[in-house]
């Protein structure tokens, strides 16, 4: 069995016990472990925790069953349940599918030149065995026949994951020459300017060197220059060394003007939005740090 998948659970009462939290999550299929986050000084809960599941589809099933649908405290409102940041990428699920709830799959290995309606009907029948299919789009060639690939959109990420695990390299459709290739479709982003790589500091070259300017030796390069971040919603600055708070692979940094942003060490994702794992952590005093991180 692979590495368990971690699910974040927020809006828990601070007086909930570990046994109560385990019982709350125990009805979910594939539960491996529960972890209730506690304040080290007081021993009281921080109002959130994590549940680990055996597979990604079981974790996603828990999210779909509990997020916004289960209430432990009327004062706090429905539970906030989501796959923990970094887990989706680690297990091959695009982050954009987590935000929309639906998931689009790329399907290759279809018979080229086949009738579009026949291929569409067969894909509908095959993928419906794993959950609700909301759309099937078969790509056509110049003659109007199947081009060999299609997109299948499913109503839930858990269903799409189950279909991908069951069908990829294992199922052949009618008249196909090979087994299906099934994977999550990646979002295509057009007309978005790419961030330029940061420039390195330079120093005068040694006497007699050509060009008059030279780079620091590779072993002694200073860190890249920190660009001034734009207003919230624009390009996120690259993470500087150090950091403020750290949890579940995320590190919090502070841009010019005191605006926080977050970087995940494993996935390389940098974003303005605060990951849910930071909920319940003690807040640090607000301070503009000019794009530099304050060490612990």
Order of alpha helices (4+ residues) and beta strands (2+ residues): beta-alpha-beta-beta-alpha-beta-beta-beta-alpha-alpha-beta-alpha-beta-beta-alpha-beta-beta-beta-beta-beta-beta-beta
